[in-house]
Amino acid sequence: MADFFDLLKTRRAVRKFKDEPVDHDLVMEIIRDSCLAPSGGNRQSWRFIVIHDQDLIRRVSDDSKANLIADLDRNPESSARPYETALRNPNFNVFYNAPCLVIICGPLSSRSVVVDCALAAAYFMFSAAARGLGTCWVDLGARIQEPALIEEIGLPPDHRIVAPIIIGHPAFIPGVPSRNEPKVLKVLP
Ligand SMILES: Cc1cc2nc3c(=O)[nH]c(=O)nc-3n(C[C@H](O)[C@H](O)[C@H](O)COP(=O)(O)O)c2cc1C
């Protein structure tokens, strides 16, 4: 198993996967590791939806894309503008044809839902990297709205998606993208 400090470098956003399924038991082990994350008041307001079905992953991608494109069409300030070319390409799968998608979501009633799920997502990505798997948090896949699709994937109406994460056997692990120097605003003796 990788040393933790190596892991900080080997956990990268992976967007190209081998044509190989991910074992469901392994995904469950990674989910169990995610639940070791800290959470507000130990509320653990994370829930997980695991999708192995390629056709369903594609349909989640298509619905999210359609909603992002609709936003691009009506809103000049759309946050999706930097991704417009890719989103308008009908062949673009926001989930990069990954073999598995894990959606981390949680109840809207929990005031720490976003932070709890984001921490679980970080643990998920590190646990997967330690096991030689690649992941990428794909926010472009979070905009699903089609009621039938929401019901099919099992997202309860009073829950929100925080982190859709793809997982698979990486075709390769990219290098560390450049990082800014830490912006330490003040050091007080
Ligand atoms: C909140 C969040 C949303 C992201 N959304 C996307 C996305 O929609 N598509 C994508 O390809 N990568 C997405 N990423 C991955 C980032 O682009 C990636 O983490 C960043 O470029 C740094 O690369 P690294 O993870 O290898 O350090 C997202 C990452 C985070 C944390």
Ligand as a Chemical Component Dictionary entry (heavy atoms), coordinates in Angstrom:
data_LIG
# 
_chem_comp.id                   LIG 
_chem_comp.type                 NON-POLYMER 
_chem_comp.pdbx_formal_charge   0 
_chem_comp.three_letter_code    LIG 
# 
loop_
_chem_comp_atom.comp_id 
_chem_comp_atom.atom_id 
_chem_comp_atom.alt_atom_id 
_chem_comp_atom.type_symbol 
_chem_comp_atom.charge 
_chem_comp_atom.model_Cartn_x 
_chem_comp_atom.model_Cartn_y 
_chem_comp_atom.model_Cartn_z 
_chem_comp_atom.pdbx_ordinal 
LIG C1  C1  C 0 -15.693 20.141 -6.891  1  
LIG C2  C2  C 0 -14.963 19.540 -8.073  2  
LIG C3  C3  C 0 -15.611 19.462 -9.292  3  
LIG C4  C4  C 0 -14.966 18.898 -10.404 4  
LIG N1  N1  N 0 -15.651 18.742 -11.583 5  
LIG C5  C5  C 0 -15.030 18.194 -12.641 6  
LIG C6  C6  C 0 -15.742 17.969 -13.853 7  
LIG O1  O1  O 0 -16.928 18.266 -13.977 8  
LIG N2  N2  N 0 -15.081 17.391 -14.894 9  
LIG C7  C7  C 0 -13.772 17.006 -14.790 10 
LIG O2  O2  O 0 -13.238 16.473 -15.762 11 
LIG N3  N3  N 0 -13.066 17.195 -13.649 12 
LIG C8  C8  C 0 -13.658 17.765 -12.577 13 
LIG N4  N4  N 0 -12.985 17.914 -11.399 14 
LIG C9  C9  C 0 -11.570 17.480 -11.294 15 
LIG C10 C10 C 0 -10.637 18.691 -11.291 16 
LIG O3  O3  O 0 -10.585 19.239 -12.593 17 
LIG C11 C11 C 0 -9.236  18.240 -10.806 18 
LIG O4  O4  O 0 -9.336  17.809 -9.470  19 
LIG C12 C12 C 0 -8.234  19.397 -10.904 20 
LIG O5  O5  O 0 -7.983  19.693 -12.259 21 
LIG C13 C13 C 0 -6.902  19.086 -10.224 22 
LIG O6  O6  O 0 -6.368  17.866 -10.697 23 
LIG P1  P1  P 0 -5.973  16.716 -9.648  24 
LIG O7  O7  O 0 -7.277  16.202 -9.058  25 
LIG O8  O8  O 0 -5.289  15.658 -10.464 26 
LIG O9  O9  O 0 -5.122  17.319 -8.610  27 
LIG C14 C14 C 0 -13.610 18.441 -10.278 28 
LIG C15 C15 C 0 -12.979 18.504 -9.025  29 
LIG C16 C16 C 0 -13.656 19.021 -7.929  30 
LIG C17 C17 C 0 -12.961 19.033 -6.583  31 
# 
loop_
_chem_comp_bond.comp_id 
_chem_comp_bond.atom_id_1 
_chem_comp_bond.atom_id_2 
_chem_comp_bond.value_order 
_chem_comp_bond.pdbx_ordinal 
LIG C1  C2  SING 1  
LIG C2  C3  SING 2  
LIG C2  C16 DOUB 3  
LIG C3  C4  DOUB 4  
LIG C4  N1  SING 5  
LIG C4  C14 SING 6  
LIG N1  C5  DOUB 7  
LIG C5  C6  SING 8  
LIG C5  C8  SING 9  
LIG C6  O1  DOUB 10 
LIG C6  N2  SING 11 
LIG N2  C7  SING 12 
LIG C7  O2  DOUB 13 
LIG C7  N3  SING 14 
LIG N3  C8  DOUB 15 
LIG C8  N4  SING 16 
LIG N4  C9  SING 17 
LIG N4  C14 SING 18 
LIG C9  C10 SING 19 
LIG C10 O3  SING 20 
LIG C10 C11 SING 21 
LIG C11 O4  SING 22 
LIG C11 C12 SING 23 
LIG C12 O5  SING 24 
LIG C12 C13 SING 25 
LIG C13 O6  SING 26 
LIG O6  P1  SING 27 
LIG P1  O7  DOUB 28 
LIG P1  O8  SING 29 
LIG P1  O9  SING 30 
LIG C14 C15 DOUB 31 
LIG C15 C16 SING 32 
LIG C16 C17 SING 33 
# 
